[in-house]
Amino acid sequence: MSGQELTHPSLENETITDVLYGVDNVIDVELGFFANSKKRIDTCMNYTRPSFAVILEPIKKAFLDAKNRGVKLRYLTEITHYNVAASKELMTIVDEVRHLDGIKGNFMLSEKEYLAPVILFEKGKVASDIICSNVKEILDQHHYMFDTLWNKAISAQRRIKELDEGITPIRTRILYHQDEIIKEIKRKNNCANKLSICSAFGGMQMSYDLLFDSYEKVIAKYRKGESEGIRWVINIDKESVPLVKTFLEAGILVKHIKNIQPINFGVSDKEVAITIEQMEGGKLSRGFLISNDPVYTIRLNSVFEELWKNGIDAEDRIRDIEVGAEWANVEAIQVSKDISRPRHVVKSHEVTVVLTALADNEMMKILDSAMNQSKSVNEILKETSIPHSTGFRKLKWLLNEGLIMLDKIIITPEGKKFSLYHSTLKSISVKYEDTNVVVKAEPNFAITKKSIMKFFSLD
């Protein structure tokens, strides 16, 4: 059938859906579509099409004739540097033009008909095929689709101003397709002056498999003094150590956080990428939110800075894991129950222990902190300003050697447990005399008999 047949008045009461072939038929059916429209024409076209609306004289005239008859003309497209001149002219022809990123489909609607030129992004070509229909259900569906897209779009004036003045528009999108997600995150990374990432281990695996080349570019700029580099927070355990080492060797700064955030995010100075999925096994999340809205970027940069401030250097954390110090994952540290020791005698091993503690400034701070009052690990480390990794390691040594003991375990009304620790010695004096080192230690009688471990027996 021809385009004139579809739009002929005698066919108004027939239900028709058809495909027409050939450029001449496409132009004919579009002209007939314009001629038969009485109230409105809604046009949704990709970025290659606005030029045809102003260059092809028959189509341009059809728009103007419809407008002169009082038909309301709305035109939705993606305005880019490629078509900005044509879009400006189009604004003088139709009633309103709006911009929406990423439009791919092409269709036109009147109150009676639906047209869809079959062409994607071939520049300079008129569609060779067109789908035509006056089926009510198809019209209703596409009217709803057009109105939804129209309400999400911005005015052509605003978009052209953004292009002319180089303004970056604020955009927030949710992406679901893997190729699009990878492309957008790499673009975000490549534009970043700094990059801060918080993820589960699965997120780090995914990043290594799919995004690592973009991180290398950021690090290369950092080494040239052109960016602030990359920082990463993650819960480091035995499984993640090899990959964390790879990231460290690449020049990425990493810190350990025990209780990681329930979301994975990467935030630069300009944009964020967020997902709530843990990406177990390195699988790419099924959806990412990408945004340059300051509401997101400012908030997540603030969240990351707080995490970074409280994190443990990856090198310290890895060292603890490799020497078997997994006790650092819990606050309640187990202590040996063997309390048998010779009375009032400081053995040679114990002399070495005391001298080692006295020579270590951080150990002495821990002993002083827990001298007069039992305290939790967090209280001790906060009071002494000792880094967590270092503090846990030295506290464990003091516990194993009997200079600090587990005094009690507290259970909160919420059922949480935490332990309190106490120094076992009240004072220590060291004297060097006749080639001998004499150590005198006074037990801390502020605690009970059971707390005197390894050094004394008070029967």
C-alpha positions as CSV (number, residue, x, y, z in Angstrom):
1,M,0.0,0.0,0.0
2,S,1.1,3.6,-0.4
3,G,1.3,6.4,2.1
4,Q,-1.6,8.2,0.5
5,E,-3.7,5.1,1.0
6,L,-3.0,5.1,4.8
7,T,-4.0,8.7,5.2
8,H,-6.9,8.8,2.8
9,P,-10.1,9.9,4.4
10,S,-12.0,6.9,3.2
11,L,-9.8,4.7,5.4
12,E,-10.5,6.6,8.6
13,N,-12.7,3.8,10.0
14,E,-10.3,1.0,9.2
15,T,-7.6,-0.3,11.6
16,I,-4.3,-0.5,9.8
17,T,-0.7,-1.3,10.7
18,D,1.7,-1.6,7.8
19,V,5.4,-1.2,6.8
20,L,6.1,1.0,3.7
21,Y,9.3,0.6,1.7
22,G,11.3,3.2,-0.3
23,V,12.4,6.7,0.4
24,D,9.6,8.2,-1.8
25,N,6.9,6.3,0.1
26,V,8.4,7.4,3.4
27,I,8.3,11.1,2.4
28,D,4.8,10.7,0.9
29,V,3.3,9.1,4.0
30,E,4.9,11.7,6.3
31,L,3.4,14.5,4.2
32,G,0.0,12.8,4.3
33,F,0.4,12.4,8.1
34,F,1.0,16.2,8.5
35,A,-1.9,17.1,6.2
36,N,-4.4,14.9,8.1
37,S,-3.4,16.1,11.6
38,K,-6.0,18.3,13.2
39,K,-4.9,18.9,16.8
40,R,-1.3,17.9,17.6
41,I,1.8,16.3,16.3
42,D,4.4,14.9,18.8
43,T,7.8,14.0,17.3
44,C,10.5,12.0,19.0
45,M,13.7,11.7,17.0
46,N,17.4,11.0,17.6
47,Y,20.1,13.6,17.2
48,T,20.6,13.0,13.4
49,R,17.0,13.9,12.5
50,P,16.5,17.7,13.3
51,S,18.6,18.7,10.3
52,F,16.1,16.9,8.0
53,A,13.2,18.9,9.4
54,V,14.8,22.1,8.3
55,I,16.8,21.0,5.2
56,L,14.1,19.0,3.4
57,E,11.8,21.7,2.1
58,P,8.7,19.5,1.8
59,I,9.0,18.4,5.4
60,K,9.7,21.9,6.7
61,K,6.7,23.3,4.8
62,A,4.5,20.5,6.2
63,F,5.5,21.5,9.7
64,L,4.7,25.2,9.0
65,D,1.4,24.4,7.3
66,A,0.3,22.3,10.3
67,K,1.3,25.1,12.7
68,N,-0.6,27.6,10.7
69,R,-3.7,25.4,10.9
70,G,-3.4,25.5,14.7
71,V,-1.9,22.1,15.2
72,K,0.3,22.0,18.3
73,L,3.8,20.8,17.4
74,R,6.1,19.3,20.1
75,Y,9.6,18.0,19.1
76,L,11.8,15.9,21.4
77,T,15.4,15.1,20.5
78,E,18.9,15.0,21.8
79,I,20.6,18.4,21.1
80,T,24.4,18.1,20.6
81,H,27.1,20.2,19.1
82,Y,26.4,18.3,15.9
83,N,22.8,19.5,15.5
84,V,22.7,22.7,17.6
85,A,22.3,25.0,14.5
86,A,19.5,22.9,13.1
87,S,17.8,22.8,16.6
88,K,17.9,26.6,16.8
89,E,16.1,26.8,13.5
90,L,13.7,24.1,14.4
91,M,12.7,26.2,17.4
92,T,11.3,28.8,15.0
93,I,9.2,26.2,13.1
94,V,7.5,24.2,15.9
95,D,5.8,25.3,19.1
96,E,8.4,23.7,21.5
97,V,11.6,21.8,21.3
98,R,13.0,19.8,24.3
99,H,16.3,17.9,24.9
100,L,16.7,14.5,26.4
101,D,20.0,12.6,26.6
102,G,20.4,9.4,24.7
103,I,17.3,9.3,22.6
104,K,17.5,6.3,20.2
105,G,14.0,5.7,18.9
106,N,12.2,7.6,16.1
107,F,8.4,8.1,16.0
108,M,5.7,10.6,15.3
109,L,2.2,10.8,16.7
110,S,-1.0,12.7,15.8
111,E,-4.4,12.3,17.3
112,K,-5.1,9.5,14.7
113,E,-1.8,8.0,13.4
114,Y,1.6,6.7,14.5
115,L,4.6,6.7,12.2
116,A,8.1,5.3,12.9
117,P,10.8,5.8,10.4
118,V,13.1,2.8,10.5
119,I,16.6,4.4,10.9
120,L,19.0,4.8,13.8
121,F,22.1,7.0,13.5
122,E,22.9,7.2,9.8
123,K,23.7,10.8,9.3
124,G,22.5,12.4,6.0
125,K,20.1,9.7,5.1
126,V,16.3,9.7,4.8
127,A,14.7,6.5,6.2
128,S,14.1,3.9,3.6
129,D,11.3,2.2,5.5
130,I,8.5,3.4,7.8
131,I,6.0,1.7,10.1
132,C,2.5,3.2,10.0
133,S,-0.5,2.5,12.3
134,N,-3.8,3.9,13.4
135,V,-4.4,1.1,16.0
136,K,-5.8,2.7,19.1
137,E,-3.7,0.6,21.5
138,I,-0.5,1.5,19.7
139,L,-1.4,5.2,19.7
140,D,-2.3,5.1,23.4
141,Q,1.0,3.4,24.3
142,H,3.2,5.8,22.4
143,H,1.3,8.9,23.6
144,Y,2.0,7.7,27.1
145,M,5.7,7.0,26.2
146,F,6.1,10.4,24.6
147,D,4.6,12.3,27.5
148,T,6.8,10.4,29.9
149,L,9.9,11.3,28.0
150,W,8.7,14.9,27.4
151,N,8.3,15.4,31.2
152,K,11.8,14.2,31.8
153,A,13.3,16.5,29.2
154,I,14.7,20.0,29.5
155,S,14.0,23.0,27.3
156,A,16.0,23.5,24.1
157,Q,17.0,27.0,25.3
158,R,18.6,25.6,28.5
159,R,20.4,22.8,26.6
160,I,21.7,25.2,23.9
161,K,22.9,27.6,26.7
162,E,24.8,24.7,28.3
163,L,26.5,23.9,25.0
164,D,27.3,27.5,24.1
165,E,28.7,28.3,27.6
166,G,30.3,25.0,28.3
167,I,28.1,24.3,31.3
168,T,28.0,20.7,32.5
169,P,24.4,19.8,33.1
170,I,23.4,18.0,36.3
171,R,22.4,14.5,35.5
172,T,21.4,11.5,37.6
173,R,20.9,8.2,35.8
174,I,20.5,4.5,36.7
175,L,22.2,2.2,34.2
176,Y,21.4,-1.4,33.8
177,H,23.3,-2.6,30.7
178,Q,26.8,-4.0,31.4
179,D,28.5,-2.3,28.4
180,E,27.0,1.1,29.3
181,I,27.9,0.8,33.0
182,I,31.5,0.0,32.2
183,K,31.7,2.8,29.6
184,E,30.3,5.4,31.9
185,I,32.4,4.4,34.9
186,K,35.6,4.5,32.8
187,R,34.6,7.9,31.5
188,K,34.0,9.1,35.0
189,N,37.4,7.8,36.1
190,N,39.2,9.3,33.2
191,C,37.8,12.7,33.9
192,A,38.6,12.6,37.6
193,N,41.2,14.8,39.4
194,K,40.8,12.5,42.4
195,L,39.1,9.2,43.0
196,S,37.8,7.7,46.3
197,I,36.4,4.2,46.4
198,C,34.6,2.3,49.1
199,S,33.8,-1.3,48.2
200,A,33.4,-4.9,49.3
201,F,36.0,-7.4,48.1
202,G,33.7,-8.3,45.2
203,G,33.7,-4.7,44.1
204,M,37.5,-4.7,44.0
205,Q,37.5,-7.9,42.0
206,M,35.1,-6.5,39.5
207,S,37.2,-3.3,39.2
208,Y,40.3,-5.3,38.6
209,D,38.7,-7.3,35.9
210,L,36.8,-4.6,34.1
211,L,38.1,-1.1,35.1
212,F,41.7,-1.4,36.1
213,D,43.0,0.2,32.9
214,S,41.1,3.4,33.8
215,Y,42.7,3.4,37.3
216,E,46.1,3.1,35.7
217,K,45.4,6.3,33.7
218,V,44.5,8.2,36.9
219,I,47.7,6.9,38.6
220,A,49.7,8.0,35.6
221,K,48.3,11.5,35.9
222,Y,49.0,11.4,39.7
223,R,52.7,10.6,39.1
224,K,52.9,13.6,36.7
225,G,51.3,15.8,39.4
226,E,48.1,16.2,37.3
227,S,45.7,14.5,39.8
228,E,45.4,13.5,43.5
229,G,45.4,9.8,42.7
230,I,43.2,7.0,44.0
231,R,42.3,6.0,47.6
232,W,40.4,2.8,48.4
233,V,38.7,1.6,51.6
234,I,37.9,-2.1,52.0
235,N,37.6,-4.8,54.6
236,I,40.9,-6.7,54.2
237,D,41.0,-10.4,55.1
238,K,43.1,-13.4,54.0
239,E,41.2,-13.8,50.8
240,S,41.6,-10.2,49.7
241,V,45.3,-9.8,50.5
242,P,46.8,-10.8,47.1
243,L,44.5,-8.4,45.2
244,V,45.0,-5.6,47.7
245,K,48.8,-6.0,47.2
246,T,48.3,-5.7,43.4
247,F,46.4,-2.4,43.9
248,L,49.1,-1.1,46.3
249,E,51.8,-2.0,43.8
250,A,49.9,-0.1,41.1
251,G,50.1,3.1,43.3
252,I,46.6,3.0,44.7
253,L,46.4,3.9,48.4
254,V,44.4,1.4,50.4
255,K,43.0,1.3,54.0
256,H,41.2,-1.4,56.0
257,I,37.8,-0.8,57.5
258,K,36.2,-3.6,59.5
259,N,32.6,-2.5,59.2
260,I,32.4,-1.5,55.6
261,Q,29.5,0.6,54.3
262,P,26.4,-1.4,53.0
263,I,26.9,0.3,49.6
264,N,29.7,0.3,47.1
265,F,30.6,3.7,45.7
266,G,33.3,5.6,43.8
267,V,33.3,9.3,44.1
268,S,35.5,11.9,42.3
269,D,35.5,15.6,42.5
270,K,32.8,15.7,39.9
271,E,30.7,12.5,39.8
272,V,29.6,9.4,41.8
273,A,28.9,5.8,40.8
274,I,26.8,3.9,43.4
275,T,25.4,0.4,43.8
276,I,23.9,-1.5,46.7
277,E,25.0,-4.9,45.4
278,Q,28.1,-6.6,46.9
279,M,29.2,-7.9,43.5
280,E,30.2,-11.3,45.0
281,G,32.9,-13.1,43.0
282,G,33.6,-10.0,41.0
283,K,30.3,-10.0,39.1
284,L,29.2,-6.6,37.8
285,S,26.2,-5.1,39.6
286,R,23.0,-5.3,37.7
287,G,22.5,-1.5,38.2
288,F,24.5,1.6,38.9
289,L,23.5,5.1,39.8
290,I,25.7,7.6,38.0
291,S,25.4,11.3,39.0
292,N,27.2,14.6,39.0
293,D,24.7,16.2,41.4
294,P,26.5,18.0,44.2
295,V,24.0,16.5,46.6
296,Y,25.6,13.1,46.0
297,T,29.3,14.1,45.4
298,I,29.6,16.4,48.5
299,R,27.9,13.9,50.8
300,L,29.9,10.8,49.6
301,N,33.2,12.6,49.7
302,S,32.4,13.5,53.3
303,V,31.5,9.9,54.1
304,F,34.7,8.7,52.5
305,E,36.9,11.1,54.4
306,E,35.5,9.9,57.7
307,L,36.1,6.3,56.7
308,W,39.7,7.1,55.5
309,K,40.4,8.9,58.8
310,N,39.4,5.9,60.8
311,G,41.0,3.3,58.5
312,I,44.1,1.1,59.1
313,D,46.9,1.3,56.6
314,A,46.7,-1.7,54.3
315,E,50.4,-2.6,54.9
316,D,49.8,-2.8,58.7
317,R,46.6,-4.9,58.2
318,I,48.3,-7.3,55.8
319,R,51.3,-7.7,58.2
320,D,48.9,-8.6,61.0
321,I,47.1,-11.2,58.8
322,E,50.3,-12.7,57.6
323,V,51.6,-13.3,61.1
324,G,48.3,-14.7,62.2
325,A,47.0,-11.8,64.1
326,E,43.4,-12.3,63.2
327,W,42.5,-11.4,66.7
328,A,42.5,-7.8,65.4
329,N,39.0,-8.4,64.1
330,V,37.5,-8.6,67.6
331,E,37.7,-6.4,70.7
332,A,37.6,-9.2,73.2
333,I,41.1,-10.7,73.1
334,Q,41.6,-14.2,74.6
335,V,44.1,-14.5,77.4
336,S,46.0,-17.6,78.6
337,K,44.5,-19.0,81.8
338,D,47.8,-20.4,83.1
339,I,48.5,-18.2,86.2
340,S,51.2,-20.4,87.8
341,R,54.4,-18.5,88.5
342,P,57.1,-18.7,91.3
343,R,56.4,-16.3,94.1
344,H,58.0,-12.9,94.3
345,V,60.6,-13.9,91.8
346,V,61.2,-12.2,88.5
347,K,62.6,-14.7,86.1
348,S,65.1,-13.9,83.3
349,H,62.4,-14.1,80.6
350,E,60.2,-11.8,82.6
351,V,63.1,-9.3,82.9
352,T,63.3,-9.3,79.2
353,V,59.6,-8.7,79.0
354,V,59.6,-5.8,81.4
355,L,62.6,-4.2,79.7
356,T,61.0,-4.6,76.3
357,A,57.8,-2.9,77.5
358,L,59.7,-0.1,79.2
359,A,61.7,0.6,76.0
360,D,58.5,0.9,73.9
361,N,56.7,4.2,74.2
362,E,53.4,2.9,72.9
363,M,53.3,-0.1,75.3
364,M,54.0,2.3,78.2
365,K,51.1,4.4,77.1
366,I,48.8,1.4,77.1
367,L,50.0,0.3,80.6
368,D,49.5,3.8,82.0
369,S,46.0,4.1,80.5
370,A,44.8,0.9,82.2
371,M,46.7,1.4,85.4
372,N,43.9,2.7,87.7
373,Q,40.8,1.7,85.8
374,S,39.8,-1.2,83.6
375,K,39.2,0.0,80.0
376,S,38.1,-1.4,76.7
377,V,40.5,-1.7,73.8
378,N,38.8,1.2,72.0
379,E,39.0,3.4,75.1
380,I,42.7,2.7,75.5
381,L,43.5,3.3,71.8
382,K,41.4,6.5,71.7
383,E,43.0,7.9,74.9
384,T,46.6,7.1,73.7
385,S,46.1,8.0,70.0
386,I,47.8,4.8,69.0
387,P,46.8,3.5,65.5
388,H,44.4,0.6,65.7
389,S,46.6,-2.0,64.0
390,T,49.7,-1.1,66.1
391,G,47.7,-0.8,69.3
392,F,46.0,-4.3,68.8
393,R,49.4,-5.9,68.1
394,K,51.1,-4.4,71.1
395,L,48.1,-5.0,73.4
396,K,48.1,-8.7,72.5
397,W,51.8,-8.9,73.3
398,L,51.3,-7.3,76.7
399,L,48.4,-9.8,77.4
400,N,50.4,-12.8,76.4
401,E,53.3,-11.7,78.6
402,G,51.1,-11.0,81.6
403,L,51.6,-7.2,81.8
404,I,47.9,-6.6,81.1
405,M,45.0,-8.9,81.9
406,L,41.3,-9.4,81.0
407,D,39.5,-8.0,84.0
408,K,35.8,-8.5,83.0
409,I,33.4,-8.9,80.1
410,I,30.5,-6.5,79.9
411,I,27.2,-7.4,78.2
412,T,25.1,-4.4,77.2
413,P,21.3,-4.4,77.4
414,E,21.4,-4.9,73.6
415,G,23.3,-8.1,74.1
416,K,26.6,-6.8,72.8
417,K,29.8,-7.9,74.5
418,F,33.0,-5.9,75.1
419,S,36.0,-6.6,77.4
420,L,37.8,-4.5,79.9
421,Y,41.5,-4.7,80.5
422,H,43.7,-3.7,83.4
423,S,47.5,-3.3,84.0
424,T,48.8,-6.0,86.3
425,L,51.7,-3.9,87.7
426,K,51.6,-0.8,89.7
427,S,55.2,0.2,89.5
428,I,58.4,-1.1,87.9
429,S,62.0,-0.2,88.8
430,V,65.1,-1.3,87.0
431,K,68.6,-1.2,88.4
432,Y,72.0,-2.1,86.8
433,E,74.5,-3.3,89.4
434,D,77.6,-5.4,89.2
435,T,76.9,-6.5,85.6
436,N,73.4,-7.6,86.7
437,V,70.0,-6.1,85.8
438,V,67.7,-6.0,88.8
439,V,64.0,-5.5,88.1
440,K,61.6,-4.9,90.9
441,A,57.9,-4.9,90.1
442,E,55.0,-4.0,92.4
443,P,51.7,-5.8,91.7
444,N,48.6,-3.7,91.0
445,F,46.5,-4.5,94.1
446,A,43.6,-2.4,92.7
447,I,42.5,-5.6,91.0
448,T,41.6,-9.0,92.5
449,K,43.9,-11.9,93.2
450,K,43.0,-13.7,90.0
451,S,44.3,-10.8,88.0
452,I,47.9,-11.3,89.1
453,M,49.2,-13.4,86.2
454,K,52.6,-14.8,85.3
455,F,54.7,-12.5,87.5
456,F,53.3,-13.2,91.0
457,S,51.4,-15.6,93.1
458,L,49.7,-14.0,96.2
459,D,48.7,-17.1,98.2
